[in-house]
């Protein structure tokens, strides 16, 4: 869809919405919005601009925005959305264990008609739609629309160019070269990897290592229940065993078991570690926060964790669904998608306009196009089962502390997955 067509569609929708919203007989209206993007991240910058635009075209309507933590929403959404405290629109995690579960429980609005009316499906390709649509069992990939993603994300390797240059290390193009680089840093007394073992970063690294021995059929069996999953197969055991080996080789500090994602990012930005394996959502933050050294990124070889980004969902208890849809529409507009792109995010709508971002920030969007074109996106490891996020954080922490073997860790990760198969009729 062209930038011109998008702009015309947006103008028409908002003109109608603005007139209606400004003349409410019962007084001013308030749209309650929750999201968990930090203010300086690409998404945080874009959504702040979307709020301004929404209020500008909806006279008499205010947005009551509350910033929530990722972990906070992850843990409390089912309870909150089943109460009178539910917001009107919120950012929520995609996947079977989160959006899929809430859709199955009737806590999210089926927005299929709105998607068709506003044409959102026209510029979200089949692969991107996977995490927005769920069947009656809460399994992603088909069925009704319960959310709208408007950015993309993927895991990559960030590196400190200055520290690499000091050791005479070239940019790795394979796992073997990455391992050799980390060996050199250890020999120089430097812990190579910034890791957050108390949240998502550590189990994403283990998943990346498993993916290095996997293919798309393996991913579909695990993520979409298309076939049996053996949690002690060559790929999974390679992931767990290699992660434990990386701890033994001092690539990963044992102290990282108690470090959260924020602490991981700060330690990398402070130049304490030369490498951070994490997501594109850090790009804008790193660009704004790193002042004392040159940095860059490169793609993980082969399959990588990634997908459309988290979604806007409309809780079933939303009192202002019409306004929620208008806000989502604005986040899909050319102006906001360009704002997201130029702040270092990965937009889903290609507006065709020239980017004003630095070459370093353009790289993140170009690399996503490469991953999508080569069909290398493998979703995220905690998606398939409810509560799986906490299980995986806890299990991989034990690899860091050495309190469980790789085989025991995979037993721990297998159990809730197998239990969930019965709940979805598999």
Order of alpha helices (4+ residues) and beta strands (2+ residues): alpha-beta-alpha-beta-alpha-beta-alpha-alpha-alpha-beta-beta-beta-beta-alpha-alpha-beta-alpha-alpha-alpha-alpha-beta-alpha-beta-beta-beta-alpha-alpha-beta-alpha-alpha-alpha
